[in-house]
Amino acid sequence: MVDLFVIGGGINGCGIARDAAGRGLSVVLAEQGDLAQATSSASTKLFHGGLRYLEYFEFRLVGEALKERETLLVAMPHISWPMRFVLPYHPDMRFEGDTPTSRLLSRFMPWMKGRRPAWLIRLGLFMYDRLGGRQILPATRTLDLTRDPAGAVLNPKFHKAFEYSDCWVEDSRLVVLNARDARARGAKVMVGTKVTSAQRHADHWEVTVQGPDGPATHKARALVNAGGPWVQDVIRGTLKINSTEGIRLVRGSHIVTKRLYDHDKCYFFQGTDGRIIFAIPYEQDFTLIGTTDKDHQGQPGEAICTVEEQEYLCNFASQYFRKPVTRADIVWTYSGVRPLYNDGAKSATAATRDYVLSLDQNGAPLLNVFGGKITTYRRLAENALLKLAPFFPQAKAAWTARVALPGGDFGHDQVQAKIAQLKADYSFLTDYWAGRMIRAYGTEAWAVLGDAKAASDLGRNFGATLTERELRWLMGREWARKAGDVVWRRSKLGLRLTADQVAAIEVFMREQA
């Protein structure tokens, strides 16, 4: 019997498994598909406080997220890094719908008619700079877009902008590295393994799974349901528990286009409908634009970026960029479903992004995890263990803050030095190749490349710098089983590989399995 059985291999499940294993608890995690296969690989790839959540007075959520940015940055400098966001200002900007802030302004300043005044944005950014105890990231500043390079690609009507800090993160790799660290600390992580039923007893759960080796049964003192968009299905279908708690499925879609500008800053765009989107430099040669907020009907795994959403994002971005963005510029789209706690909000945009941890003690303990953001996953895991603490008095104290994930054991400002060092040690690497290896594996890049003296020593080259040596690492160390696991989650090399190259990877992996 183990202490904890975790359902779900997204960021919340893997984060909880890592935290629990590090406290000395025995842990088993089951994921029905691939790690980060759903919501956790379909984010906007940001560690951010959620600037727009200030309009909903979500001060606790924003403050916690802002504090986490630098905590996480230090622990994973290879897969996360600081970014500067440019927020162009124009007097026509509006609030989204019926936010608490817009109602307040309408009451006391009715002549504003829903507009976002510049002083209010600057006040929000002032709070954003101070709520999280910022030490590493630079503060907000005001830009003159008629002179600053950031204004060159924008519509000439924008003369002024605010520039502030947030952070980028490789979301799928974040999940995998949490799972790897959990395993290194004793957890058992199973992919392609679906929980088919769970029988509750007074002091334990009997969990039946269907995996690659057939059915199996596990006993655990407590059960954590971190099923993400399937959390409600697990409660009512798998566990057969009647519950009034539920989730609101909100689809967030993104488009990836050819690179729209040359600098490394991001844009924060506000629409005339009050919504916001980001335009972010992506994988060196592309631009990521998103996200939408639409209530999702149907199965979570069936989410796609619809033609309507593609047009919406293109038209939205075209209101800001000097050169219009069209669907012809799109090279890839993706969509994920956010499992937001159903708080009865009127719109998908207004639904809370805060997480809810619900402990059911009618027998062996069950912890249901609703909602959550990538930025606050570590704090969510800490709070989950706090909820479960009465049942595990032997568990050690919280420990994950600023503790490096695999490959992240170097300074947050030493990435370029690591890339240069790797290129010096392996002279056959190109600049792009060396950068990709450090950004994916950090200090473990040396372990991946091993004793290779030439590119040919790494075995078969599948294209876009993906070699047999790296592929075997992903299969042996990171649970990759199919080509999609490698080219769309462990990496984004799918943007650079042809269909024939991806098919060759699939054949190789099938043969090796």
C-alpha positions as CSV (number, residue, x, y, z in Angstrom):
1,M,0.0,0.0,0.0
2,V,1.2,3.5,-0.9
3,D,0.4,6.8,0.8
4,L,-0.9,8.7,-2.2
5,F,-2.4,7.8,-5.5
6,V,-2.6,10.7,-8.0
7,I,-4.9,10.6,-11.0
8,G,-3.6,12.9,-13.8
9,G,-0.3,13.6,-15.3
10,G,-0.7,17.3,-16.0
11,I,1.1,20.1,-14.1
12,N,-1.0,19.8,-11.0
13,G,-0.8,16.0,-10.7
14,C,3.0,15.9,-11.4
15,G,3.6,18.9,-9.1
16,I,1.7,17.2,-6.2
17,A,3.5,13.9,-6.8
18,R,6.9,15.6,-6.7
19,D,6.1,17.6,-3.6
20,A,4.7,14.5,-1.8
21,A,7.6,12.2,-2.8
22,G,10.1,14.8,-1.5
23,R,8.3,14.8,1.9
24,G,8.9,11.1,2.2
25,L,5.5,9.8,1.1
26,S,5.1,6.9,-1.2
27,V,3.4,8.0,-4.4
28,V,1.9,6.4,-7.5
29,L,0.7,8.6,-10.4
30,A,-1.4,7.4,-13.4
31,E,-1.9,9.4,-16.6
32,Q,-4.3,8.0,-19.2
33,G,-2.4,9.4,-22.1
34,D,0.9,11.3,-22.3
35,L,2.3,13.7,-19.7
36,A,1.0,17.2,-20.4
37,Q,-1.2,15.8,-23.2
38,A,-4.1,18.2,-22.6
39,T,-4.4,21.6,-20.9
40,S,-0.8,21.7,-19.6
41,S,0.7,21.7,-23.1
42,A,-1.8,24.2,-24.5
43,S,-1.1,27.2,-22.4
44,T,0.2,30.6,-23.5
45,K,3.5,29.5,-22.0
46,L,3.8,32.2,-19.4
47,F,4.7,32.5,-15.8
48,H,2.7,35.6,-15.1
49,G,0.7,37.3,-12.4
50,G,-2.4,37.8,-14.6
51,L,-2.4,41.6,-15.1
52,R,-6.0,41.6,-16.2
53,Y,-7.2,39.7,-13.1
54,L,-6.6,43.0,-11.2
55,E,-9.8,44.3,-12.8
56,Y,-11.7,41.4,-11.1
57,F,-10.0,42.3,-7.7
58,E,-8.3,38.9,-7.7
59,F,-5.5,40.3,-5.5
60,R,-4.7,37.1,-3.7
61,L,-4.3,35.2,-6.9
62,V,-2.3,37.9,-8.6
63,G,-0.1,38.4,-5.6
64,E,0.6,34.7,-5.2
65,A,1.4,34.3,-8.9
66,L,3.7,37.3,-8.9
67,K,5.7,35.9,-6.0
68,E,6.0,32.6,-7.8
69,R,7.5,34.0,-11.0
70,E,11.0,34.6,-9.5
71,T,10.8,31.5,-7.3
72,L,10.2,29.4,-10.4
73,L,12.7,31.3,-12.5
74,V,15.5,30.4,-10.1
75,A,14.5,26.7,-10.0
76,M,14.3,26.2,-13.8
77,P,16.5,28.8,-15.7
78,H,16.8,26.4,-18.7
79,I,13.0,26.2,-19.5
80,S,11.9,29.7,-18.2
81,W,13.3,33.1,-18.7
82,P,12.3,36.8,-18.2
83,M,10.4,38.6,-21.0
84,R,9.4,42.2,-21.5
85,F,5.8,43.0,-22.5
86,V,4.8,46.1,-24.5
87,L,1.3,47.3,-23.8
88,P,0.4,50.0,-26.4
89,Y,-2.1,52.5,-25.2
90,H,-4.9,54.3,-27.1
91,P,-7.8,56.3,-25.6
92,D,-10.3,54.0,-27.4
93,M,-9.4,51.0,-25.2
94,R,-12.4,49.5,-23.3
95,F,-13.0,47.2,-20.4
96,E,-14.2,43.6,-21.0
97,G,-17.9,43.4,-20.3
98,D,-19.0,43.8,-16.7
99,T,-15.8,43.8,-14.5
100,P,-15.9,45.1,-10.9
101,T,-13.4,47.9,-12.0
102,S,-15.6,48.9,-15.0
103,R,-18.7,49.1,-12.7
104,L,-16.8,51.2,-10.2
105,L,-15.6,53.6,-12.9
106,S,-19.1,53.8,-14.5
107,R,-20.5,54.8,-11.2
108,F,-18.0,57.5,-10.2
109,M,-16.8,58.5,-13.7
110,P,-19.7,57.9,-16.0
111,W,-18.2,60.1,-18.7
112,M,-15.5,57.5,-19.3
113,K,-18.1,55.2,-20.9
114,G,-16.2,52.0,-20.3
115,R,-12.8,53.3,-21.5
116,R,-9.6,52.3,-19.8
117,P,-7.8,55.6,-18.9
118,A,-4.0,55.6,-19.1
119,W,-3.7,56.5,-15.4
120,L,-5.7,53.4,-14.4
121,I,-3.4,51.1,-16.5
122,R,-0.3,52.7,-14.9
123,L,-1.9,52.2,-11.5
124,G,-2.4,48.6,-12.2
125,L,1.2,48.2,-13.4
126,F,2.4,50.0,-10.3
127,M,0.5,47.4,-8.2
128,Y,1.8,44.6,-10.5
129,D,5.4,45.7,-9.8
130,R,4.9,45.7,-6.0
131,L,2.5,42.9,-5.1
132,G,5.0,40.1,-5.7
133,G,8.2,41.5,-4.0
134,R,10.0,41.7,-7.4
135,Q,13.8,41.4,-7.1
136,I,15.1,39.9,-10.4
137,L,12.7,41.3,-13.0
138,P,13.0,44.9,-14.1
139,A,10.2,47.4,-13.3
140,T,7.6,49.0,-15.6
141,R,8.6,51.9,-17.8
142,T,6.9,54.1,-20.4
143,L,7.8,53.9,-24.1
144,D,7.6,56.5,-26.8
145,L,6.5,54.3,-29.7
146,T,7.5,57.0,-32.3
147,R,11.1,56.4,-31.3
148,D,11.3,53.0,-29.7
149,P,12.0,50.0,-32.0
150,A,8.9,48.3,-30.5
151,G,6.7,50.8,-32.3
152,A,8.1,50.2,-35.8
153,V,5.8,47.3,-36.5
154,L,2.7,48.8,-34.9
155,N,-0.1,50.9,-36.4
156,P,1.1,54.6,-36.4
157,K,-1.9,55.6,-34.3
158,F,-0.1,54.1,-31.2
159,H,2.3,56.7,-29.8
160,K,2.6,55.5,-26.2
161,A,3.1,52.2,-24.5
162,F,3.9,50.7,-21.1
163,E,6.6,48.0,-20.8
164,Y,6.5,45.5,-17.9
165,S,8.0,42.2,-16.9
166,D,6.7,38.6,-16.9
167,C,8.3,35.2,-17.7
168,W,8.2,32.6,-20.4
169,V,8.0,28.9,-19.6
170,E,8.2,25.7,-21.7
171,D,5.0,24.3,-20.3
172,S,5.2,20.6,-21.4
173,R,8.8,20.3,-20.3
174,L,7.8,21.8,-16.9
175,V,5.4,18.9,-16.5
176,V,7.9,16.2,-17.6
177,L,10.7,17.6,-15.3
178,N,8.3,17.6,-12.3
179,A,7.5,13.9,-13.1
180,R,11.2,13.1,-13.5
181,D,12.0,14.7,-10.2
182,A,9.1,12.9,-8.5
183,R,10.4,9.6,-9.8
184,A,13.9,10.4,-8.7
185,R,12.5,10.9,-5.2
186,G,10.7,7.5,-5.2
187,A,7.4,8.1,-7.0
188,K,6.1,5.6,-9.5
189,V,4.8,7.4,-12.7
190,M,2.7,5.5,-15.2
191,V,1.7,6.9,-18.6
192,G,-0.8,5.3,-21.0
193,T,-2.6,4.1,-17.8
194,K,-6.2,4.9,-17.2
195,V,-7.9,4.6,-13.8
196,T,-11.0,2.5,-14.5
197,S,-12.5,2.3,-11.0
198,A,-11.7,3.2,-7.4
199,Q,-13.3,1.5,-4.4
200,R,-13.4,3.5,-1.2
201,H,-12.8,1.9,2.2
202,A,-12.6,3.4,5.6
203,D,-8.8,3.7,5.6
204,H,-7.7,3.2,2.0
205,W,-8.6,3.3,-1.7
206,E,-8.4,0.3,-4.0
207,V,-7.6,1.7,-7.4
208,T,-7.9,-0.4,-10.6
209,V,-6.0,0.8,-13.7
210,Q,-5.7,-0.4,-17.3
211,G,-2.2,0.1,-18.6
212,P,0.2,-1.2,-21.3
213,D,0.6,-4.5,-19.3
214,G,-3.1,-5.0,-18.7
215,P,-5.2,-4.4,-15.6
216,A,-3.6,-3.8,-12.2
217,T,-4.8,-2.8,-8.7
218,H,-3.1,-0.4,-6.3
219,K,-4.0,0.4,-2.7
220,A,-3.5,3.9,-1.3
221,R,-4.2,5.7,1.9
222,A,-5.4,8.8,0.1
223,L,-6.5,9.7,-3.5
224,V,-5.8,12.9,-5.3
225,N,-8.0,13.7,-8.3
226,A,-5.9,16.0,-10.5
227,G,-7.8,15.1,-13.7
228,G,-7.8,18.6,-15.1
229,P,-10.6,18.9,-17.6
230,W,-11.7,15.4,-16.6
231,V,-11.8,16.1,-12.9
232,Q,-15.6,16.1,-12.8
233,D,-15.8,12.9,-14.9
234,V,-13.5,11.2,-12.4
235,I,-15.7,12.2,-9.5
236,R,-19.0,11.2,-11.0
237,G,-18.0,8.5,-13.4
238,T,-14.9,6.7,-12.1
239,L,-15.4,7.2,-8.4
240,K,-19.3,7.1,-8.5
241,I,-19.6,10.1,-6.1
242,N,-22.5,12.5,-6.2
243,S,-21.1,16.0,-6.0
244,T,-22.5,19.5,-6.5
245,E,-19.0,20.8,-7.3
246,G,-18.1,21.1,-10.9
247,I,-16.0,22.8,-13.5
248,R,-16.5,25.2,-16.4
249,L,-14.6,24.1,-19.5
250,V,-13.2,27.2,-21.2
251,R,-11.3,26.8,-24.5
252,G,-8.2,28.8,-25.1
253,S,-7.0,28.7,-28.7
254,H,-3.7,30.0,-30.2
255,I,-2.2,30.5,-33.6
256,V,1.5,30.4,-34.5
257,T,2.5,32.5,-37.5
258,K,5.6,33.2,-39.4
259,R,7.8,35.6,-37.4
260,L,6.1,39.0,-37.5
261,Y,8.9,41.2,-36.0
262,D,12.6,41.0,-35.2
263,H,13.0,42.0,-31.6
264,D,12.6,39.8,-28.6
265,K,9.8,41.6,-26.7
266,C,6.2,40.5,-26.4
267,Y,3.0,42.5,-27.0
268,F,0.0,42.8,-24.8
269,F,-2.9,43.9,-27.0
270,Q,-6.3,45.2,-25.7
271,G,-9.3,44.9,-28.0
272,T,-12.2,47.2,-28.5
273,D,-14.3,44.4,-26.9
274,G,-12.2,44.7,-23.7
275,R,-10.4,41.3,-24.2
276,I,-6.7,40.9,-24.4
277,I,-4.3,38.8,-26.4
278,F,-0.5,38.3,-26.5
279,A,1.9,38.3,-29.4
280,I,5.1,36.5,-28.4
281,P,8.4,35.6,-30.1
282,Y,8.2,31.8,-30.4
283,E,10.8,29.1,-31.2
284,Q,13.1,31.7,-32.8
285,D,11.4,31.8,-36.2
286,F,7.7,32.2,-35.3
287,T,5.2,34.4,-33.4
288,L,2.6,33.0,-31.0
289,I,-0.7,34.8,-30.8
290,G,-3.4,34.0,-28.2
291,T,-5.6,33.3,-26.4
292,T,-9.3,33.1,-26.9
293,D,-11.8,32.5,-24.1
294,K,-14.8,30.4,-25.2
295,D,-17.0,28.1,-23.2
296,H,-16.3,24.6,-24.6
297,Q,-18.9,22.0,-25.3
298,G,-17.9,18.4,-25.9
299,Q,-14.9,16.3,-24.9
300,P,-11.8,18.1,-23.6
301,G,-9.5,16.1,-25.9
302,E,-11.5,17.3,-29.0
303,A,-10.6,21.0,-28.6
304,I,-9.4,22.6,-31.8
305,C,-8.7,26.2,-32.8
306,T,-11.7,26.8,-35.0
307,V,-11.7,28.9,-38.2
308,E,-13.8,31.5,-36.3
309,E,-11.1,31.7,-33.6
310,Q,-8.3,31.9,-36.1
311,E,-10.1,34.8,-37.8
312,Y,-10.7,36.5,-34.5
313,L,-7.0,36.3,-33.5
314,C,-5.9,37.5,-36.9
315,N,-8.3,40.5,-36.9
316,F,-7.4,41.3,-33.3
317,A,-3.7,41.4,-34.0
318,S,-4.3,43.4,-37.2
319,Q,-5.8,46.2,-35.2
320,Y,-2.3,46.7,-33.8
321,F,0.3,45.6,-36.3
322,R,1.1,47.9,-39.2
323,K,0.9,44.9,-41.6
324,P,-2.3,42.9,-41.3
325,V,-2.1,39.3,-40.0
326,T,-4.0,36.8,-42.1
327,R,-4.8,33.1,-42.0
328,A,-2.2,32.7,-44.7
329,D,0.5,33.6,-42.1
330,I,-0.6,30.7,-39.8
331,V,1.7,27.7,-39.7
332,W,0.2,25.9,-36.7
333,T,-2.7,26.2,-34.3
334,Y,-3.4,24.6,-30.9
335,S,-6.2,24.7,-28.4
336,G,-6.6,23.6,-24.8
337,V,-9.5,23.4,-22.3
338,R,-9.1,25.1,-19.0
339,P,-11.0,23.4,-16.2
340,L,-12.1,26.5,-14.2
341,Y,-14.0,26.1,-11.0
342,N,-17.6,26.8,-11.7
343,D,-18.3,29.9,-9.7
344,G,-21.4,31.0,-11.7
345,A,-19.6,33.8,-13.6
346,K,-21.6,35.3,-16.5
347,S,-18.8,34.9,-19.1
348,A,-15.9,32.6,-19.7
349,T,-13.5,35.5,-19.4
350,A,-14.9,36.5,-16.0
351,A,-14.7,32.9,-14.5
352,T,-12.2,32.7,-11.7
353,R,-8.6,31.5,-12.5
354,D,-8.1,30.7,-8.9
355,Y,-7.8,27.1,-7.8
356,V,-10.0,25.2,-5.4
357,L,-8.9,22.2,-3.3
358,S,-11.8,20.2,-2.0
359,L,-11.2,17.6,0.6
360,D,-13.7,14.8,0.9
361,Q,-13.4,12.8,4.2
362,N,-16.3,10.4,3.9
363,G,-14.0,7.5,4.3
364,A,-10.4,7.4,3.1
365,P,-9.5,10.9,2.1
366,L,-10.1,12.2,-1.4
367,L,-8.7,15.6,-2.6
368,N,-10.2,17.0,-5.8
369,V,-8.3,19.7,-7.6
370,F,-10.3,22.3,-9.5
371,G,-8.7,24.9,-11.7
372,G,-5.3,26.4,-11.3
373,K,-2.6,28.2,-13.4
374,I,0.8,27.0,-14.5
375,T,2.3,29.9,-12.5
376,T,0.8,28.8,-9.2
377,Y,1.3,25.0,-9.7
378,R,4.0,24.8,-7.0
379,R,1.9,26.7,-4.4
380,L,-1.1,24.6,-5.3
381,A,0.9,21.4,-4.6
382,E,2.1,22.8,-1.3
383,N,-1.5,23.7,-0.3
384,A,-2.7,20.2,-1.4
385,L,-0.1,18.6,0.9
386,L,-1.2,21.0,3.7
387,K,-4.8,19.7,3.3
388,L,-3.6,16.1,3.5
389,A,-1.2,16.8,6.3
390,P,-3.5,15.5,9.1
391,F,-3.5,12.0,7.5
392,F,0.3,11.9,7.1
393,P,1.9,13.2,10.3
394,Q,5.2,11.5,9.2
395,A,5.5,13.8,6.2
396,K,8.3,16.3,6.1
397,A,7.9,20.0,5.7
398,A,7.4,22.0,2.5
399,W,10.6,22.0,0.5
400,T,10.1,22.8,-3.2
401,A,10.7,26.6,-3.2
402,R,13.7,27.4,-5.4
403,V,14.8,23.8,-5.5
404,A,16.1,23.1,-9.1
405,L,14.3,20.8,-11.4
406,P,16.5,18.3,-13.4
407,G,19.0,20.3,-15.5
408,G,18.2,23.6,-13.8
409,D,21.2,23.6,-11.3
410,F,22.8,26.9,-12.5
411,G,22.2,30.6,-12.2
412,H,19.2,32.2,-13.8
413,D,21.6,34.6,-15.6
414,Q,24.0,32.0,-16.9
415,V,22.1,30.6,-19.8
416,Q,24.2,32.1,-22.6
417,A,27.3,31.0,-20.8
418,K,26.0,27.4,-20.7
419,I,25.2,27.5,-24.4
420,A,28.7,28.8,-25.2
421,Q,30.2,26.1,-23.0
422,L,28.2,23.3,-24.6
423,K,29.2,24.6,-28.1
424,A,32.8,24.6,-27.1
425,D,32.7,21.1,-25.7
426,Y,30.8,19.8,-28.8
427,S,32.2,21.8,-31.7
428,F,29.9,20.2,-34.3
429,L,26.8,21.9,-32.7
430,T,25.3,24.9,-34.5
431,D,24.2,27.9,-32.5
432,Y,20.6,26.9,-32.9
433,W,21.3,23.3,-31.9
434,A,23.3,24.2,-28.8
435,G,20.7,26.7,-27.7
436,R,17.9,24.2,-28.1
437,M,19.8,21.6,-26.1
438,I,20.4,24.0,-23.2
439,R,16.8,25.3,-23.3
440,A,15.4,21.8,-23.2
441,Y,17.9,19.9,-20.9
442,G,20.0,22.5,-19.1
443,T,23.1,20.9,-17.5
444,E,21.7,17.5,-18.6
445,A,22.5,18.4,-22.2
446,W,26.0,16.9,-21.6
447,A,24.5,13.6,-20.5
448,V,22.3,13.5,-23.6
449,L,25.2,14.1,-26.0
450,G,27.6,11.9,-24.0
451,D,31.0,11.2,-25.6
452,A,30.1,12.2,-29.1
453,K,33.0,13.8,-31.1
454,A,30.9,14.3,-34.2
455,A,27.3,14.6,-35.2
456,S,27.5,11.1,-36.7
457,D,28.3,9.7,-33.2
458,L,24.7,10.6,-32.2
459,G,23.2,8.1,-34.6
460,R,20.5,8.7,-37.1
461,N,19.5,12.3,-37.8
462,F,15.7,12.6,-38.0
463,G,15.9,16.2,-39.1
464,A,15.8,19.6,-37.3
465,T,18.8,18.5,-35.0
466,L,16.8,15.6,-33.5
467,T,19.1,12.6,-33.4
468,E,18.8,9.0,-32.4
469,R,20.7,9.6,-29.2
470,E,18.3,12.3,-28.0
471,L,15.3,10.3,-29.1
472,R,16.5,7.3,-27.0
473,W,16.9,9.7,-24.0
474,L,13.3,10.9,-24.4
475,M,12.0,7.3,-24.6
476,G,14.1,6.0,-21.8
477,R,14.0,8.9,-19.4
478,E,11.0,11.0,-20.2
479,W,8.2,8.5,-21.0
480,A,7.9,9.4,-24.7
481,R,6.1,6.6,-26.6
482,K,4.9,8.2,-29.9
483,A,6.2,10.8,-32.3
484,G,3.7,13.4,-31.1
485,D,5.1,13.1,-27.6
486,V,8.5,14.1,-28.9
487,V,7.7,16.7,-31.6
488,W,4.8,18.5,-29.9
489,R,5.4,18.1,-26.2
490,R,9.0,17.2,-25.3
491,S,9.9,19.7,-28.0
492,K,8.2,21.9,-30.7
493,L,10.3,20.4,-33.5
494,G,7.0,19.6,-35.3
495,L,7.2,23.2,-36.6
496,R,10.4,22.3,-38.5
497,L,9.9,18.6,-39.4
498,T,8.1,17.3,-42.5
499,A,5.3,14.8,-42.3
500,D,7.7,12.1,-43.7
501,Q,10.3,12.9,-41.0
502,V,7.6,12.7,-38.3
503,A,6.4,9.4,-39.8
504,A,10.0,8.0,-39.7
505,I,10.3,9.0,-36.0
506,E,7.0,7.1,-35.3
507,V,8.3,4.0,-37.1
508,F,11.6,4.1,-35.2
509,M,9.9,4.5,-31.8
510,R,7.4,1.7,-32.5
511,E,10.3,-0.6,-33.5
512,Q,12.3,0.2,-30.4
513,A,9.3,-0.2,-28.0
